[in-house]
Amino acid sequence: MQLIPVIELLPSDYGRQTHPLPIGSSAELTKAYYYLWKASLADSGITELEPIIPGSYFVPVDRIIDPSTIEKILHVCLKSNDEYDLVGGYALVVDENITILPTCCCDLGNIDSWEMAAAWTSPQDEMVWIGHPWLLVHAIGDMLYFTETTEGDDQAQQPIFIISRFDLLRAIEVAHEQLNAFAERILPVMKAVFPGNLRIIINRLLYFDA
């Protein structure tokens, strides 16, 4: 099992020309959105990145290596001296299948919600924030039962997946390692290009710490 930190790179933030909007069947749309995303990033000179799955705009942070790409992403994220916006979250991979992707209004700081889930011991449902709609989790022993919700309805449904808390704890540990490595790649780029207190800004970007 993996909990993969991802950030969202929207075509509208990187496109420099008009690209046709996708139309067609579900399978055709997946390919079309992939090509739209790739073309938009290429407009800004980002050609090496691949999404976590075709049709998604989420990129695992461990794929973001090139300093020039990091600089371009930071220019989008650091919109002003007091506004930091690195939207993303965590993709949960179970049995090599992507089970969960972040939803609306999620960020890398929401790893604390996964940490809460790993520590949850009650048979009562508790919210796991992945954006909205969110998940619910309850525990039976050391097994964690996750269910989906729909907007405006947080009533428990049938579990969509069941995982061991120990597997989740290990996945969280690896996710922290990936975040720390990403921070170390960001630091020299920010030192060269952006003024300000670098560590504070990086903490705000990655963990939304004040």
Secondary structure, DSSP 4 states (H G I P E B T S, - for coil): -EEEEEEE--HHHH--S--PPP-SSHHHHHHHHHHHHHHHHHHTT--S---SSTT--EEEGGG---HHHHHHHHHHHEEETTEE--BEEEEEEETTEEEE---BT-BGGGHHHHHHHHH---SS-EEE-SSBS-EEEEEETTEEEEEE-BTTB----S-SEEEEHHHHHHHHHHHHHHHHHHHHHHHHHHHHH--S-HHHHHHHHHH---
